[in-house]
């Protein structure tokens, strides 16, 4: 089982196990992320029971996540973890290591669940990418998104570039990344980065309403529809029509 405390995470189940609420739980660091947190998220994705239909991801304290804990790039690293990058690591090994880190983000696309990011305060760098990994985003009025990595001499490498381009288009994604500017609530809504903006005190209630609406839908149909919609951007019309037929046959004709 995942050591949630070491990973800086908290897990609760609601609605008779149909909803898993995962909180980033390092409020004293504005939920700055670490390799241990990414490993914990990846493990949770593997360990969640089949009863879970909806995953809600939120942050404790004043921010959703201020990004990567910069101590990870020091020689000493994060206390209890060490440095994120072993000294003298080769390019192939580094690529493999980044792939491991990405697993903490990739599972949020799994059709088994509908995933919701409840975002408030800072969602910077890795925090922005974590929110983008979720299917839906509900944000408070004080939200501040930023793809900070290029300003630090890095590229966004935690699975955030594809959803960003899918949502806002290539020219706008270039502008947001290559200026590393802040995106506040109203612009985030206009760009389609969030589905809903609410007052800070209303965030929990808005997420609860969305969860309740999602749970009214047949579980099998919800999973099949998410999988179907995920194929659409890369499919031709003919391919997507075929995918629709195949998905419907599986729903309607039981062996």
Secondary structure, DSSP 8 states (H G I E B T S, - for coil): ---HHHHTEEEEEETTTTEEEEEE--GGGTT-B-HHHHHHHHHHHHHS-TT--EEEEEESTT-SB--B-GGGGSSS-BTTTB-SS-TT--HHHHHHHHHHHHHHHHGGG-TT-EEEEEE-SEEETHHHHHHHHSSEEEEETT-EEE--GGGGT----SSHHHHHHHHH-HHHHHHHHHHT--EEHHHHHHHTS-SEEE-GGGHHHHHHHHHHHHHTS-HHHHHHHHHHHHHHTTS-HHHHHHHHHHHHHHHH---
